[in-house]
Amino acid sequence: MVDERWLGLRPRTATRLLVIVIVFLGLFVQFREPLATLAGLLLDGVSGRELTLVLLALLSALVPLLIATAIADALYDRFG
């Protein structure tokens, strides 16, 4: 059996990481203004409110990343 690893990663894992990076960059570009405002709040001083906003921003990015990973798996199964 031929080892098809790329940078020590299996092809399916590399596909997942590539899709996650692409979707994360898309989310970052789309929401750059609210993220910049949030970063400004954090630099002024950290309180519970700002930490809650950061947690909410991180968790809101989780669902699109999970969906993108599932789509990447389906595409890899179909065409990989």
N, C-alpha and C positions, 0 to 999 in steps of 0.2 A: 504494500500500500504506500503510495507516494504521500509524503507530508507536504501539504499545501499551505503551510503557515506563512503569514506575512507579518514581519516584525514580532514574531512570537505569538501571533493571534490566529485563531481559526478563521476561515473566510466568513462564517456567519457572524462571529463577534466583530470582525472588522467592518462588515456591512452595517451592523447595528450601530457601532460607534460613528461611522460616517453619517448615517441618517440622523443620529442624535445631534451631532455637531451642526449639520445643516439646519435642522429645525430650531435648535437653540439660537443660532445666529439670526435666523429669520425672526424669532420672537424678540431677540434683543434689538434688532433694527426697528421692528414695528413699535416697540414700547420704550424707545430710548428716552423720550422726554419724561414720562413718569418715573423711569428708573433714575434719571439724572436728578429729579426733584427729591426722590427718596434718598439718594446718596447725599444730597445737600442737607437733608434733615439729620442724617446720621453723623455728618461731619460737625454739625453745630452742637451736638450733645445727644447722648443715647439715653432714651427713657423707655419705659415699657411700651408706649404707643408706637414708637419708631421700630422697635424690635418686632412688634406684632405685624406691622406693615411689611417688614422684610420677610418674615415667615410666611405671610400671605402671598407675597410675590413669588417666593420660591415654590410654594405648594401649587400656585396657579400655573406654573411652568411644568409641573410634574405630569399632569394629565395629557397635554399635547405630546410630551416626550414619550409617554407610555404608548399612546396611540401610534406615533410614528415608528416606534420599535415593533409593534405588532404588524404594521403594514410592511416594514422592512423584512420581517420574518416571512410573511406571506409571499412577498415578491421573491425572496431568496428560495423559498420552497418551489415556487412556480418556475423561475427562470435560472436558478443557481444550480 
